[in-house]
């Protein structure tokens, strides 16, 4: 019978049953949830609204603080035993799926997102039971031997997960339901995803990134390729569009930060000021409110949107029509300039 390490090396993924007792996993979750509740109150919303927009917390964060020693001591010792040599902790994340944010995370390879600081493998530790309907983790065994692809930018509006639709994925991918206290060990190069949660049960997990002492990173990891509006540029583009929109629509020229621009636009939408392009006031305002929560959580809690919900929604409800209108104005001004004698 193969050991956990042998299965991990061969297939790129292996389940670690009962990494710790269920009651310990439940205790860890309670500490995390209490801290998330505090974070929600800190940004001025209830926990349901907070969890609708924030689904990842990266160390250092007040949410990860309570598990720092546990990860550096308990997990490290267990992984030293499993791998048969010393391992080094590189990063700690806490991720969630809930009734408020239950989307799938599309197929991707983790290593593509860390070309400057690559790590060898991840340990995905379940704080809840994860059945087939709870956003189960899915993997394509042996795909860690394939070529490393560019990072998948699934924050793009209208993104389509082509890998999950491929015949190779449909035929060969595996689903790994686990119980609270179990863990999944997987190579940073393996193709994987998490399904959407159809049950809407709580599904929290601790995801830690590791390297063995003799780890040698791949010689070539592709550079990230920014989309027109996506994971690596949506923050800057949003700030620029909101600023330019205030100047062009309302002659309100201000130089400030993203939070200030969000609040200024919220005032315009709340007061139903005349806006020179089609916009759904209610959905646009809600999308701005959601972005403000995410922005504050990012600054205060090192929180993020693991499922790519917030920015694409804002693009659809406000930024895309604003961008089209701004481009139209620019085109008209250019045309007038060229038509002058």
N, C-alpha and C positions, 0 to 999 in steps of 0.2 A: 504494500500500500504506500502511495506517495506521501511524503511529508508536505506540510503547508508550503515550506520553502521550495520544494521540488515542483509542486504544482504551479506556484507563482512564477518560477523561472521558465517553465515549459509553456504555460498557457498565457502568462502575463497577468493572471488574476487568480485569487484563491480566497475562500471564506475562512475566517478564523472564528470558530464557534466558541461562545462563552468566554470571550476575552476577559470579561469581568462579570461578577454576578449582576442579575437584573436589578436588585435593590440599589446597587451602587450606581448603575446607569440612571435609575429614576431619581436618585438623590442629586446627581450632577445636573440633570435636567431642571430640577426645581430651583437650583441656584441660578442657572442660566435664565430661566423664565422670570425670576424675581428681578434680575438685573435688566432684562429687556423691558419689563414693566416700568422700571425706574427711568430707562432711556426714553420711553414713549412720553412719560410725564414731563421729562426735561425738554422735549421739543413741542410740548403743548397739545398732545393728541392722546386718544385712547390706544390701548395696545392693539386692537383690531386694525385701526387705521395705520398704525406704525408697521405692523406685519404685512399690510397690503403692499407696502412700498420698499421695505427693507427685509432682505432674506439672506444676507451674508454679513458676517462680522469677522474681520481679520485682525489677528494679534499685531500690535498692542491695541486692545480695546477693553472698555469696562465690561463688555459681555464675555470676553475670553479670559479675563483676569482670574476668575475663580478656578479655572482648570489649568492654569499655567504650571503649577507644581506637579499636578497629576500627569500631564502630558510629558513633562521633562524627566519625571522619575518613573512612574508606574509604566507608562506606555514604552518609554525607552528601554526599560529592563525587559519587558515582555518581547519587544522586537529584537533585542540582542539575542534572546533565547531562540526565537523563531528563525532568524537569519544566520545564526551561528557566528556572528561577529558584531563589533561595535557599530552602532548607527548614530547618525547625527540629525537632530530635529532642525528643519529649515523654516517651517511655517505652520501656523495653526489657524484654522478657520472653523467657524460654526455656521452651518447652513440650515435652512428650513424650507419646508412646504407646509402650507396651512390652507384652511378654507378661504383665506383672504388672498393668497398667492399660491396657486396650485399648478402652474404651468410646467410643461416638460422643459428640461435643459437639453438642447440638441446635441447630436454626436460631435465629439471633439477629442483631441489628444491634449492632455494637460501640459506637456512639455512645450508645446507651441506658444503658450502664454508666458513662459519664463525663459526666453532665449539668453538673457544676461545672467540669470541665476538658476540654471536648470537643477532639478532634483530627480532622484531615481525612482521613487515610488511614493504612493499615498496609502494611508490607513484611514478608511471610512468607517467610523465607529457609530453604531446605531444607538440612539437614546430612546427610540420607540420601536415597537414591532412594525415591520414594513412588509406588507403582503403585496400581492400582485396589483392591487388597486390603490396602493398608497404612494405611488411615485417610486416604484422599484428601480433599483440600479440595473442597467443592462450593459453587457460587454460583448465585444467581438474577439473571442479567444485567438491567440497567436498573432493578432494584428500589431503587437509591439515589435514584431520583426520587419514590418513594412516600412516604407519610406515615411519620414516625418513630413506632414503637410503644414501649410500655413495655418495660423490660428483662425478658427471659425468665428466670424463676427455675426453672432445671432441677434445682436441688438438692432440690426438693420430693419426698418419697417418692411413688412411683408416678406420676411425671411422664410425660405423653404429649406428644410433639412433633407438634402438630397442623399446623404449617406444612409439615413434611416429608411429611405425609400428604395435603396439599392437591393438587388437580388441577394448579394452577399450578406447584407445585414439581415434580411428577412429569413434566409436559410440557416445562417450560422450563429447569430447572436444568442446570448443566453441571458435569462433573468435571474436575479439572485435575491429572493426574499430572505429577510433576516429577522431575528428577534432582538429585543433590547438587550444590550450587552455583547452581541456579536459584532464582528468587524469584517470588512472586506479589504484585502491587501491587493493593490494593483499597480502595475508598471506605469510610469508617467507617459509612456509612448502608446499605450493601448487605446483603441477607439472605444468610447463609452458614452452613455447618456443616462439621464434619469427621466422616466416617464412622467406624464402629468398625473396628479393625484385625483382619482375619481371618487374616492371615499371622503376627501376633504378632512381626514384625520390629521392630527399634529404629526409631523415627521421631521424631527430635529436630528442632526448628526454632527459629530465632530470630525473634521477632515484635517489630518496632519500630513505634512510633506517631509520626506526623509531621504538620506543618502547613506549607503554603507561606506565604510572607511576606504575601500579600494575602488569606489565608483569613479568611472571616467565618462564624462558627458559625451554625447554624440558630437562628431566633428562639425556637423552643419545642422543648424536649426533655422528654418526659413524666417525671414523678417515678417513682422505683422504688416498686413496690407490694409490701410484705412479705406473704409467705404465712403460714399458721399456723405452719409450720416450714419454713424454707428458707434461701436464700443470705444474707439480710441479718439474720436473727435467730437462726439455729440455735445459734450459739456461746453467746449469752446464755441462751437457753432451756435448752440442755443443762446449763450451769452451775447454773441455778436448779433444774432438776429433780433433778440429782444431789445437790445440797445438801439440798433438801427431802426427798428420799428417804432420805438418811442420818438426818435428824432424825426422820422419821415411822416408818421401818421399824426402825431400830436405836437410836433415842434418842441418836444421835451428832451433837450440835450443834457444828459447827465453821464458822468463817468463814475462808475461804482462797481460793485460786485454782483454776482449772479443773483443772490438773495434779494438785493435791492431792485433789480430789474423785474424779478418775479412779482414782488409786492406792488411795484408800480403798475404792471400789467393787470394785476388782480383788481386794483382800484378802478382801472378803465373798464374792465369787464363787469365789475359789480355795479358801477354807475351806468352801465349800458351806454357808454359814450359811442358816438358814431365811429364805426370802423369801416374803412373803405374796401373791405374784401369780405367774402362770405365766411362767417364763423359761428359755430354753435357756442353761445356764451356760457351755458351751463357746463358742457363737457370741457371747454377750454379752461374755464376757471378751476374745475376739479383737477384737471391734469397739471395745472400750475401749482395748486395746493399740494398735490402728491410729490411734485418735483421739489418743492420747498422742504417737505419732510425728509426726502432722500438726501437733499443737499445738507441739511442740518445734521442728519445722522452720519453722513460721511465725515463732516468736520468734527463732530463731538464724539462719535462712537466707532469711527473707522468702519462704518456700515456701508453696504452696497446692495445692488439689485441683482441677485444671482440669476434671475429668470428673464431679464431684459424686458420688463413691463413698462417702466415709467417713461423713459425717453421716447420709445416708439409711439406710445399713446399721445404724448405731447406733440410729436411731429404731425400725427394725423389730425389732431383737433385744433392746432394753432399754427405751428411752425411751417408746415407745408403751404397752407394758403397765404401766410404772411410772406414766405419766401417767393412764391409765384408773383404776388403783388409787387414786391420790391424789385424783382427782375423786370416786370412790366414797366414800372416807373423808370428804371434805369435805361431800358431799351427806348422808351419814348423820348427821354432826355437826350440820348445819343443821336436819335433820328432828327430831333429839332436842331441840334448842333451842326449836323452834317448838311441840313437843308438850308442853313443860313448862306446868303450870297457872299 
